[in-house]
Amino acid sequence: MIYTVRTTVGQESMVIDILAAKTKREGLEIYSMALMPGLKGYILIEADNENTVQRGIAGINLVKSRGVVPGQVKIEELGAILSSKPLMESIKPDQKVELIAGPFKGEKARVIRVNETKEEVTVELLEATVKIPVTTKAEYIRVIKD
């Protein structure tokens, strides 16, 4: 059974580390713990029952006051979180992106063209004096949410 636990935002991995040590030390029946990138302030714990989870999180200051969210999580509900969208499907022309690798690392740009077969993206640097198209691998960019 999978249970959701509320934590302090940004401290999810610390809670997992503390809980992992406590599980090992006390021999709790906690089978797995998951930290989801899109799920801030929560961790998922697979255990035999809710009491085991309650015993595990007891005394951990980074767990919110009402630690365990009531009810269990079904595997089907996690499908949207666990499935990854192909990178090329998420990149569209006119999107703002940031280059995360290569000679223009850290620069912001606008997507001009997307070549799905070669997995390349042609961008135009926003802060450049002269607008020159730059072609780079799609994995070297990150879409900026505006």
DSSP file (Angstrom, degrees, kcal/mol; ACC not computed):
  #  RESIDUE AA STRUCTURE BP1 BP2  ACC     N-H-->O    O-->H-N    N-H-->O    O-->H-N    TCO  KAPPA ALPHA  PHI   PSI    X-CA   Y-CA   Z-CA
    1    1 A M              0   0    0      0, 0.0    46,-2.3     0, 0.0     2,-0.5   0.000 360.0 360.0 360.0 141.1    0.0    0.0    0.0
    2    2 A I  E     -AB  46  73A   0     71,-0.6    71,-2.7    44,-0.2     2,-0.3  -0.882 360.0-171.1-108.8 132.3    1.2    3.5   -0.9
    3    3 A Y  E     -A   45   0A   0     42,-3.3    42,-3.0    -2,-0.5     2,-0.4  -0.905  17.0-134.1-121.8 148.6    0.8    6.4    1.5
    4    4 A T  E     -A   44   0A   0     65,-0.5    65,-3.0    67,-0.5     2,-0.4  -0.870  18.9-164.0-103.6 134.3    1.4   10.1    1.0
    5    5 A V  E     -AC  43  68A   0     38,-2.6    38,-1.9    -2,-0.4     2,-0.3  -0.972  15.6-132.4-122.2 131.6    3.3   12.1    3.6
    6    6 A R  E     +A   42   0A   0     61,-3.1    58,-1.4    -2,-0.4     2,-0.3  -0.635  33.6 172.5 -79.7 134.5    3.3   15.9    3.9
    7    7 A T  E     - C   0  63A   0     34,-3.0     2,-0.3    -2,-0.3    56,-0.2  -0.831  43.3 -77.6-131.9 172.1    6.8   17.4    4.4
    8    8 A T    >   -     0   0    0     54,-2.3     3,-2.2    -2,-0.3    33,-0.2  -0.580  62.2-101.4 -68.1 132.7    8.4   20.8    4.5
    9    9 A V  T 3  S+     0   0    0     -2,-0.3    -1,-0.1     1,-0.3    31,-0.1  -0.348 108.0  18.5 -60.8 131.3    8.8   22.0    0.9
   10   10 A G  T 3  S+     0   0    0     -2,-0.1    -1,-0.3    -3,-0.0     3,-0.1   0.295 110.4  80.5  91.3  -8.9   12.4   21.5   -0.3
   11   11 A Q    <>  +     0   0    0     -3,-2.2     4,-2.1     1,-0.1     5,-0.2   0.166  53.2 110.8-113.0  16.4   13.2   19.1    2.5
   12   12 A E  H  > S+     0   0    0      1,-0.2     4,-2.1     2,-0.2     5,-0.1   0.907  79.1  47.9 -59.9 -44.9   11.6   16.0    0.9
   13   13 A S  H  > S+     0   0    0      1,-0.2     4,-2.2     2,-0.2    -1,-0.2   0.850 109.5  54.1 -67.8 -32.6   15.0   14.2    0.3
   14   14 A M  H  > S+     0   0    0      2,-0.2     4,-2.5     1,-0.2    -1,-0.2   0.908 107.8  50.1 -65.5 -41.3   16.1   15.0    3.8
   15   15 A V  H  X S+     0   0    0     -4,-2.1     4,-2.9     1,-0.2     5,-0.2   0.911 110.0  50.7 -62.2 -42.3   13.0   13.3    5.2
   16   16 A I  H  X S+     0   0    0     -4,-2.1     4,-2.5     2,-0.2    -2,-0.2   0.912 110.3  49.6 -63.1 -41.9   13.6   10.3    3.0
   17   17 A D  H  X S+     0   0    0     -4,-2.2     4,-2.0     2,-0.2    -2,-0.2   0.932 114.1  44.4 -62.0 -46.3   17.2   10.0    4.3
   18   18 A I  H  X S+     0   0    0     -4,-2.5     4,-2.3     1,-0.2    -2,-0.2   0.923 115.3  48.3 -63.6 -44.8   16.1   10.2    7.9
   19   19 A L  H  X S+     0   0    0     -4,-2.9     4,-2.6     1,-0.2    -2,-0.2   0.865 108.8  53.8 -65.7 -36.4   13.3    7.8    7.4
   20   20 A A  H  X S+     0   0    0     -4,-2.5     4,-2.1    -5,-0.2    -1,-0.2   0.920 110.8  46.0 -63.6 -43.3   15.6    5.3    5.6
   21   21 A A  H  X S+     0   0    0     -4,-2.0     4,-2.5     1,-0.2    -2,-0.2   0.911 114.3  48.1 -64.6 -42.2   18.0    5.3    8.5
   22   22 A K  H  X S+     0   0    0     -4,-2.3     4,-2.7     2,-0.2     6,-0.3   0.882 109.8  52.8 -65.9 -39.0   15.1    4.9   11.0
   23   23 A T  H  X>S+     0   0    0     -4,-2.6     4,-1.3     2,-0.2     5,-1.2   0.919 112.9  43.9 -62.0 -44.8   13.6    2.1    8.9
   24   24 A K  H  <5S+     0   0    0     -4,-2.1    -2,-0.2     2,-0.2    -1,-0.2   0.920 116.0  47.5 -65.8 -44.7   16.9    0.2    8.9
   25   25 A R  H  <5S+     0   0    0     -4,-2.5    -2,-0.2     1,-0.2    -1,-0.2   0.897 123.1  31.6 -65.5 -42.6   17.6    0.9   12.6
   26   26 A E  H  <5S-     0   0    0     -4,-2.7    -1,-0.2    -5,-0.2    -2,-0.2   0.489 103.0-123.4 -98.4  -4.1   14.1   -0.1   13.9
   27   27 A G  T  <5 +     0   0    0     -4,-1.3    -3,-0.2    -5,-0.2    -4,-0.1   0.870  43.5 178.8  66.5  37.9   13.3   -2.8   11.2
   28   28 A L      < -     0   0    0     -5,-1.2     2,-1.6    -6,-0.3    -1,-0.2  -0.379  38.9-115.7 -72.4 151.2   10.1   -1.1   10.1
   29   29 A E        +     0   0    0     -2,-0.1    19,-1.5    20,-0.0     2,-0.6  -0.372  65.4 138.0 -85.0  57.2    8.1   -2.7    7.2
   30   30 A I  E     -D   47   0A   0     -2,-1.6    17,-0.3    17,-0.2     3,-0.1  -0.932  29.4-176.4-103.9 120.1    8.6    0.2    4.8
   31   31 A Y  E     -     0   0A   0     15,-2.3     2,-0.3    -2,-0.6    16,-0.2   0.847  58.8  -6.2 -89.9 -37.3    9.4   -1.2    1.4
   32   32 A S  E     -D   46   0A   0     14,-1.4    14,-3.0     2,-0.0     2,-0.4  -0.994  49.6-154.1-157.2 158.7   10.1    1.9   -0.7
   33   33 A M  E     -D   45   0A   0     -2,-0.3     2,-0.4    12,-0.2    12,-0.2  -0.996  15.5-163.3-135.4 139.7   10.1    5.7   -0.6
   34   34 A A  E     -D   44   0A   0     10,-3.0    10,-2.5    -2,-0.4     2,-0.5  -0.975  12.2-160.2-131.6 140.7    9.7    8.0   -3.6
   35   35 A L        -     0   0    0     -2,-0.4     8,-0.1     8,-0.2     5,-0.1  -0.976  15.9-156.3-115.7 116.9   10.3   11.6   -4.2
   36   36 A M    >   -     0   0    0     -2,-0.5     3,-1.7     6,-0.4     6,-0.2  -0.833  11.9-144.1 -98.6 126.4    8.4   13.0   -7.2
   37   37 A P  T 3  S+     0   0    0      0, 0.0    -1,-0.1     0, 0.0     3,-0.1   0.842 101.3  46.1 -57.6 -35.6    9.9   16.1   -8.9
   38   38 A G  T 3  S+     0   0    0      1,-0.2     2,-0.5    43,-0.1    -2,-0.0   0.357 100.1  74.5 -89.0   7.0    6.5   17.6   -9.7
   39   39 A L    X   -     0   0    0     -3,-1.7     3,-1.1     3,-0.1    -3,-0.3  -0.714  68.6-171.4-122.7  77.6    5.1   16.9   -6.2
   40   40 A K  T 3   +     0   0    0     -2,-0.5   -31,-0.1     1,-0.2     3,-0.1  -0.491  68.9  18.7 -76.9 136.9    6.6   19.5   -3.9
   41   41 A G  T 3  S+     0   0    0    -33,-0.2   -34,-3.0     1,-0.2     2,-0.3   0.539 110.8  84.9  86.2   7.1    6.1   19.0   -0.2
   42   42 A Y  E <   -A    6   0A   0     -3,-1.1    -6,-0.4   -36,-0.2     2,-0.3  -0.986  50.6-168.8-139.8 149.0    5.1   15.4   -0.4
   43   43 A I  E     -A    5   0A   0    -38,-1.9   -38,-2.6    -2,-0.3     2,-0.4  -0.950  20.7-130.9-129.4 156.3    6.8   12.0   -0.5
   44   44 A L  E     -AD   4  34A   0    -10,-2.5   -10,-3.0    -2,-0.3     2,-0.4  -0.908  21.6-169.1-108.8 134.2    5.3    8.6   -1.3
   45   45 A I  E     -AD   3  33A   0    -42,-3.0   -42,-3.3    -2,-0.4     2,-0.6  -0.984  12.6-152.7-127.7 129.3    5.9    5.7    1.0
   46   46 A E  E     +AD   2  32A   0    -14,-3.0   -15,-2.3    -2,-0.4   -14,-1.4  -0.898  35.9 147.7-100.0 121.0    5.1    2.0    0.4
   47   47 A A  E     - D   0  30A   0    -46,-2.3   -17,-0.2    -2,-0.6     3,-0.1  -0.914  59.9-104.5-146.6 170.1    4.5    0.1    3.6
   48   48 A D  S    S-     0   0    0    -19,-1.5     2,-0.3    -2,-0.3   -18,-0.1   0.863  97.7 -13.3 -69.7 -35.2    2.5   -2.7    5.0
   49   49 A N     >  -     0   0    0    -20,-0.2     4,-1.3   -48,-0.1     3,-0.4  -0.973  69.3 -99.2-158.3 171.3    0.0   -0.4    6.8
   50   50 A E  H  > S+     0   0    0     -2,-0.3     4,-2.6     1,-0.2     5,-0.2   0.822 115.4  62.2 -66.7 -32.5   -0.5    3.2    7.9
   51   51 A N  H  > S+     0   0    0      1,-0.2     4,-2.6     2,-0.2    -1,-0.2   0.881 101.3  52.9 -61.7 -37.6    0.6    2.6   11.5
   52   52 A T  H  > S+     0   0    0     -3,-0.4     4,-2.1     2,-0.2    -1,-0.2   0.913 110.2  47.6 -63.3 -42.6    4.1    1.6   10.2
   53   53 A V  H  X S+     0   0    0     -4,-1.3     4,-2.4     2,-0.2    -2,-0.2   0.923 110.9  51.3 -64.1 -44.2    4.3    4.9    8.3
   54   54 A Q  H  X S+     0   0    0     -4,-2.6     4,-1.1     1,-0.2    -2,-0.2   0.908 111.2  47.8 -59.5 -43.3    3.1    6.8   11.4
   55   55 A R  H  < S+     0   0    0     -4,-2.6    -1,-0.2     1,-0.2    -2,-0.2   0.881 111.7  51.9 -64.5 -37.2    5.8    5.1   13.5
   56   56 A G  H  < S+     0   0    0     -4,-2.1    -2,-0.2     1,-0.2    -1,-0.2   0.896 114.0  40.2 -66.6 -41.8    8.4    5.9   10.9
   57   57 A I  H >< S+     0   0    0     -4,-2.4     3,-2.0    -5,-0.1    -1,-0.2   0.573  85.9 118.4 -87.0  -8.6    7.7    9.6   10.6
   58   58 A A  T 3< S+     0   0    0     -4,-1.1     3,-0.1     1,-0.3    -3,-0.0  -0.374  83.1  13.4 -60.1 128.6    7.2   10.1   14.4
   59   59 A G  T 3  S+     0   0    0      1,-0.2     2,-0.8    -2,-0.1    -1,-0.3   0.414  88.8 127.4  87.3  -2.0    9.8   12.6   15.7
   60   60 A I    X   -     0   0    0     -3,-2.0     3,-1.6     1,-0.2    -1,-0.2  -0.805  46.4-159.0 -89.5 112.1   10.9   13.8   12.3
   61   61 A N  T 3  S+     0   0    0     -2,-0.8    -1,-0.2     1,-0.3     4,-0.1   0.739  85.1  64.0 -64.4 -25.3   10.6   17.6   12.5
   62   62 A L  T 3  S+     0   0    0    -51,-0.1   -54,-2.3    -3,-0.1     2,-0.4   0.496  82.8  92.8 -81.2  -2.7   10.5   18.1    8.8
   63   63 A V  E <  S-C    7   0A   0     -3,-1.6   -56,-0.3   -56,-0.2     4,-0.1  -0.792  85.0-114.0 -91.2 132.7    7.2   16.2    8.5
   64   64 A K  E >   -     0   0A   0    -58,-1.4     3,-1.2    -2,-0.4   -58,-0.1  -0.152  32.2 -98.4 -63.8 160.8    4.1   18.5    8.7
   65   65 A S  E 3  S+     0   0A   0      1,-0.3     2,-0.5     2,-0.1     3,-0.2   0.840 123.8  42.3 -52.9 -43.8    1.7   18.2   11.7
   66   66 A R  E 3  S+     0   0A   0      1,-0.2    -1,-0.3   -61,-0.0   -60,-0.2  -0.349  84.6 175.5 -99.0  53.9   -0.8   16.0   10.0
   67   67 A G  E <   +     0   0A   0     -3,-1.2   -61,-3.1    -2,-0.5     2,-0.4   0.688  53.0  54.6 -26.8 -69.1    1.9   13.9    8.4
   68   68 A V  E    S-C    5   0A   0    -63,-0.2   -63,-0.2    -3,-0.2     3,-0.1  -0.633  81.6-131.4 -84.3 127.0    0.1   11.1    6.5
   69   69 A V        -     0   0    0    -65,-3.0   -65,-0.5    -2,-0.4    -2,-0.1  -0.598  38.0-101.1 -72.1 131.0   -2.6   12.2    4.0
   70   70 A P  S    S+     0   0    0      0, 0.0    -1,-0.1     0, 0.0     2,-0.0  -0.229  85.5  23.6 -57.8 141.1   -5.7   10.2    4.7
   71   71 A G  S    S-     0   0    0     -3,-0.1   -67,-0.5     2,-0.0     2,-0.3  -0.054  86.9 -81.1  91.6 165.8   -6.3    7.3    2.3
   72   72 A Q        -     0   0    0    -69,-0.1     2,-0.5    -2,-0.0   -69,-0.2  -0.696  34.2-121.3-104.3 157.7   -4.1    5.2    0.1
   73   73 A V  B     -B    2   0A   0    -71,-2.7   -71,-0.6    -2,-0.3     2,-0.3  -0.846  23.3-140.3 -98.4 131.9   -2.7    6.0   -3.3
   74   74 A K    >>  -     0   0    0     -2,-0.5     3,-0.9     1,-0.1     4,-0.8  -0.687  17.2-124.5 -90.3 146.8   -3.6    3.7   -6.1
   75   75 A I  G >4 S+     0   0    0     -2,-0.3     3,-0.8     1,-0.3     4,-0.5   0.856 111.4  60.5 -56.2 -37.4   -0.9    2.8   -8.7
   76   76 A E  G >4 S+     0   0    0      1,-0.2     3,-1.0     2,-0.2     4,-0.3   0.854  99.1  56.7 -60.4 -35.0   -3.3    4.0  -11.5
   77   77 A E  G <4 S+     0   0    0     -3,-0.9     3,-0.4     1,-0.2     4,-0.3   0.759 102.6  55.8 -68.4 -24.7   -3.3    7.5   -9.9
   78   78 A L  G <X S+     0   0    0     -4,-0.8     4,-2.9    -3,-0.8     3,-0.4   0.554  80.8  92.7 -84.2  -7.6    0.5    7.7  -10.2
   79   79 A G  H <> S+     0   0    0     -3,-1.0     4,-2.1    -4,-0.5    -1,-0.2   0.877  84.1  49.9 -54.3 -44.1    0.4    7.0  -13.9
   80   80 A A  H  4 S+     0   0    0     -3,-0.4    -1,-0.2    -4,-0.3    -2,-0.1   0.858 115.7  43.3 -66.0 -35.2    0.4   10.7  -14.9
   81   81 A I  H  4 S+     0   0    0     -3,-0.4    -2,-0.2    -4,-0.3    -1,-0.2   0.889 117.2  44.8 -76.3 -40.4    3.3   11.5  -12.6
   82   82 A L  H  < S+     0   0    0     -4,-2.9     2,-0.3     2,-0.1    -2,-0.2   0.759  94.6  86.2 -80.1 -25.8    5.4    8.5  -13.5
   83   83 A S  S  < S-     0   0    0     -4,-2.1     2,-0.4    -5,-0.3     0, 0.0  -0.574  70.4-143.4 -80.1 138.7    5.0    8.6  -17.3
   84   84 A S        -     0   0    0     -2,-0.3    -2,-0.1     0, 0.0    -3,-0.0  -0.823   7.3-132.8-104.1 140.8    7.4   10.8  -19.1
   85   85 A K        -     0   0    0     -2,-0.4     5,-0.1     1,-0.1     0, 0.0  -0.738  35.5-101.9 -87.9 133.2    6.5   12.9  -22.1
   86   86 A P    >>  -     0   0    0      0, 0.0     3,-0.9     0, 0.0     4,-0.8  -0.291  28.7-126.1 -56.3 138.7    8.9   12.6  -25.0
   87   87 A L  H >> S+     0   0    0      1,-0.3     3,-1.0     2,-0.2     4,-0.5   0.872 106.0  55.6 -55.4 -44.7   11.2   15.7  -25.1
   88   88 A M  H >4 S+     0   0    0      1,-0.3     3,-0.6     2,-0.2    -1,-0.3   0.783 101.5  58.4 -65.7 -27.1   10.4   16.6  -28.7
   89   89 A E  H <4 S+     0   0    0     -3,-0.9    -1,-0.3     1,-0.2    -2,-0.2   0.773 103.3  53.5 -71.7 -25.0    6.7   16.7  -28.1
   90   90 A S  H << S+     0   0    0     -3,-1.0     2,-0.5    -4,-0.8    -1,-0.2   0.561  92.8  82.8 -88.4  -7.8    7.1   19.4  -25.4
   91   91 A I    <<  +     0   0    0     -3,-0.6     6,-0.0    -4,-0.5    23,-0.0  -0.866  55.3 170.1-103.9 124.3    9.1   21.8  -27.6
   92   92 A K    >   -     0   0    0     -2,-0.5     3,-1.5    21,-0.0    19,-0.2  -0.928  40.7 -88.5-128.5 152.4    7.1   24.1  -30.0
   93   93 A P  T 3  S+     0   0    0      0, 0.0    19,-0.2     0, 0.0     3,-0.1  -0.265 110.5  26.5 -58.1 148.2    8.1   27.1  -32.1
   94   94 A D  T 3  S+     0   0    0     17,-3.1     2,-0.2     1,-0.3    18,-0.1   0.426  88.7 133.9  74.9   3.7    8.0   30.5  -30.4
   95   95 A Q    <   -     0   0    0     -3,-1.5    16,-2.5    16,-0.1     2,-0.4  -0.551  59.0-121.0 -77.5 148.3    8.5   29.0  -26.9
   96   96 A K  E     +E  110   0B   0     48,-0.4    48,-2.5    14,-0.2     2,-0.3  -0.762  40.4 174.2 -87.4 136.1   11.1   30.7  -24.7
   97   97 A V  E     -EF 109 143B   0     12,-2.8    12,-2.8    -2,-0.4     2,-0.4  -0.877  27.5-133.8-135.6 166.3   13.9   28.3  -23.6
   98   98 A E  E     -EF 108 142B   0     44,-2.6    44,-2.2    -2,-0.3     2,-0.5  -0.990  23.2-127.2-122.0 134.3   17.2   28.4  -21.8
   99   99 A L  E     - F   0 141B   0      8,-2.7     7,-3.5    -2,-0.4    42,-0.3  -0.691  24.6-177.4 -79.8 127.5   20.3   26.7  -23.1
  100  100 A I        +     0   0    0     40,-3.0     2,-0.3    -2,-0.5    41,-0.2   0.386  63.2  23.0-109.2   1.2   21.7   24.4  -20.5
  101  101 A A  S    S+     0   0    0     39,-0.9     3,-0.4     3,-0.0    -1,-0.1  -0.972  89.9  45.7-156.5 167.1   24.8   23.2  -22.3
  102  102 A G  S >  S-     0   0    0     -2,-0.3     3,-1.5     1,-0.2    34,-0.0  -0.321 103.4 -42.9  89.4-174.1   27.2   24.1  -25.0
  103  103 A P  T 3  S+     0   0    0      0, 0.0    -1,-0.2     0, 0.0     0, 0.0   0.726 137.1  49.8 -66.8 -21.9   28.9   27.5  -25.8
  104  104 A F  T >  S+     0   0    0     -3,-0.4     3,-2.3     3,-0.1    -5,-0.3   0.054  78.2 158.0-104.2  25.2   25.7   29.5  -25.1
  105  105 A K  T <   +     0   0    0     -3,-1.5    -5,-0.2     1,-0.3     3,-0.1  -0.218  66.9  19.9 -53.0 131.8   24.9   27.8  -21.7
  106  106 A G  T 3  S+     0   0    0     -7,-3.5    -1,-0.3     1,-0.3     2,-0.2   0.258  93.9 127.0  91.8 -11.7   22.7   30.1  -19.6
  107  107 A E    <   -     0   0    0     -3,-2.3    -8,-2.7    -8,-0.2     2,-0.3  -0.517  55.8-132.4 -79.5 146.2   21.4   32.1  -22.5
  108  108 A K  E     +E   98   0B   0    -10,-0.2    18,-2.3    -2,-0.2    19,-0.6  -0.765  33.6 170.7 -96.0 145.8   17.7   32.6  -23.0
  109  109 A A  E     -EG  97 125B   0    -12,-2.8   -12,-2.8    -2,-0.3     2,-0.4  -0.913  32.3-119.9-148.3 170.4   16.3   32.0  -26.5
  110  110 A R  E     -EG  96 124B   0     14,-2.1    14,-2.2    -2,-0.3     2,-0.3  -0.973  33.7-117.9-118.3 133.1   13.2   31.7  -28.6
  111  111 A V  E     + G   0 123B   0    -16,-2.5   -17,-3.1    -2,-0.4    12,-0.2  -0.532  34.0 171.3 -73.1 129.2   12.5   28.5  -30.6
  112  112 A I  E     +     0   0B   0     10,-3.3     2,-0.3     1,-0.4    11,-0.2   0.820  65.6   5.8-100.7 -51.1   12.4   29.1  -34.4
  113  113 A R  E     - G   0 122B   0      9,-1.5     9,-2.5   -21,-0.1     2,-0.5  -0.963  56.6-151.6-137.1 151.7   12.3   25.6  -35.8
  114  114 A V  E     - G   0 121B   0     -2,-0.3     2,-0.8     7,-0.2     7,-0.2  -0.990   4.3-164.5-124.6 122.0   12.0   22.0  -34.4
  115  115 A N  E  >> - G   0 120B   0      5,-3.0     5,-2.0    -2,-0.5     4,-1.1  -0.854   8.5-178.8-106.3  96.5   13.6   19.1  -36.4
  116  116 A E  T  45S+     0   0    0     -2,-0.8    -1,-0.2     1,-0.2   -28,-0.1   0.838  76.7  56.5 -67.5 -33.7   12.0   16.1  -34.8
  117  117 A T  T  45S+     0   0    0      1,-0.2    -1,-0.2     2,-0.1    -2,-0.0   0.905 119.1  31.0 -67.5 -39.9   13.9   13.5  -36.9
  118  118 A K  T  45S-     0   0    0      2,-0.1    -1,-0.2    -3,-0.1    -2,-0.2   0.516 105.2-127.6 -91.5  -5.9   17.3   14.8  -36.0
  119  119 A E  T  <5 +     0   0    0     -4,-1.1    19,-2.3     1,-0.2    20,-0.3   0.919  63.4 137.5  54.9  47.5   16.1   15.9  -32.5
  120  120 A E  E   < -GH 115 137B   0     -5,-2.0    -5,-3.0    17,-0.2     2,-0.4  -0.888  41.4-155.3-121.8 153.9   17.5   19.4  -33.1
  121  121 A V  E     -GH 114 136B   0     15,-3.1    15,-2.7    -2,-0.3     2,-0.6  -0.994   7.6-147.6-129.7 134.1   16.1   22.8  -32.3
  122  122 A T  E     +GH 113 135B   0     -9,-2.5   -10,-3.3    -2,-0.4    -9,-1.5  -0.907  28.1 178.8-100.8 124.5   17.0   26.1  -34.0
  123  123 A V  E     -GH 111 134B   0     11,-3.2    11,-3.1    -2,-0.6     2,-0.5  -0.798  27.3-138.1-123.3 163.7   16.8   29.0  -31.6
  124  124 A E  E     -GH 110 133B   0    -14,-2.2   -14,-2.1    -2,-0.3     2,-0.1  -0.990  30.3-121.8-122.4 120.2   17.4   32.7  -31.7
  125  125 A L  E     -G  109   0B   0      7,-0.7     3,-0.5    -2,-0.5   -16,-0.3  -0.404  16.0-151.4 -65.1 131.7   19.2   34.2  -28.7
  126  126 A L  S    S+     0   0    0    -18,-2.3   -17,-0.1     1,-0.2    -1,-0.1   0.858  90.8  43.2 -74.6 -36.1   17.1   36.9  -27.0
  127  127 A E  S    S+     0   0    0    -19,-0.6     2,-0.2     3,-0.0    -1,-0.2   0.341  87.2 113.4 -95.9   7.1   19.9   39.0  -25.6
  128  128 A A        -     0   0    0     -3,-0.5     3,-0.1     1,-0.1    -4,-0.0  -0.555  63.9-140.4 -80.4 144.0   22.1   38.9  -28.7
  129  129 A T  S    S+     0   0    0     -2,-0.2     2,-0.5     1,-0.2    -1,-0.1   0.922  95.2  42.0 -67.0 -45.2   22.7   42.2  -30.6
  130  130 A V  S    S-     0   0    0     -3,-0.0     2,-1.1     2,-0.0    -1,-0.2  -0.920  90.6-128.8-106.5 125.2   22.5   40.4  -33.9
  131  131 A K        +     0   0    0     -2,-0.5    -5,-0.1    -7,-0.1    -7,-0.0  -0.607  38.5 169.0 -78.2 100.6   19.8   37.8  -34.3
  132  132 A I        -     0   0    0     -2,-1.1    -7,-0.7    -7,-0.1     2,-0.2  -0.950  35.2-120.9-113.9 129.0   21.6   34.7  -35.6
  133  133 A P  E     -H  124   0B   0      0, 0.0     2,-0.5     0, 0.0    -9,-0.2  -0.486  27.7-163.8 -68.2 135.2   19.9   31.3  -35.7
  134  134 A V  E     -H  123   0B   0    -11,-3.1   -11,-3.2    -2,-0.2     2,-0.5  -0.986   5.9-151.6-122.6 126.9   21.7   28.7  -33.6
  135  135 A T  E     +H  122   0B   0     -2,-0.5     2,-0.3   -13,-0.3   -13,-0.2  -0.863  26.8 160.4-101.0 129.9   21.0   25.0  -34.0
  136  136 A T  E     -H  121   0B   0    -15,-2.7   -15,-3.1    -2,-0.5     2,-0.1  -0.918  45.5 -82.0-141.9 164.8   21.5   22.8  -31.0
  137  137 A K  E >   -H  120   0B   0     -2,-0.3     3,-1.7   -17,-0.2   -17,-0.2  -0.429  38.3-124.5 -68.2 144.9   20.4   19.4  -29.7
  138  138 A A  G >  S+     0   0    0    -19,-2.3     3,-1.4     1,-0.3    -1,-0.1   0.802 109.3  63.1 -62.1 -29.7   17.0   19.3  -28.0
  139  139 A E  G 3  S+     0   0    0    -20,-0.3    -1,-0.3     1,-0.3   -19,-0.1   0.622  92.2  66.7 -72.7  -9.9   18.5   17.9  -24.9
  140  140 A Y  G <  S+     0   0    0     -3,-1.7   -40,-3.0   -41,-0.1   -39,-0.9   0.341  94.7  69.6 -91.3   6.2   20.6   21.0  -24.5
  141  141 A I  E <   -F   99   0B   0     -3,-1.4     2,-0.4   -42,-0.3   -42,-0.2  -0.882  60.5-156.8-124.2 158.4   17.6   23.2  -23.8
  142  142 A R  E     -F   98   0B   0    -44,-2.2   -44,-2.6    -2,-0.3     2,-0.2  -0.999  26.2-121.9-131.3 129.2   15.0   23.7  -21.0
  143  143 A V  E     -F   97   0B   0     -2,-0.4     2,-0.5   -46,-0.2   -46,-0.3  -0.521  24.3-138.4 -72.4 133.1   11.6   25.2  -21.7
  144  144 A I        -     0   0    0    -48,-2.5     2,-0.6    -2,-0.2   -48,-0.4  -0.809  10.4-136.8 -94.7 128.5   11.0   28.3  -19.5
  145  145 A K              0   0    0     -2,-0.5   -48,-0.0     1,-0.1   -50,-0.0  -0.755 360.0 360.0 -85.3 121.7    7.5   28.5  -18.0
  146  146 A D              0   0    0     -2,-0.6    -1,-0.1   -50,-0.1    -2,-0.0   0.372 360.0 360.0-110.7 360.0    6.1   32.1  -18.4
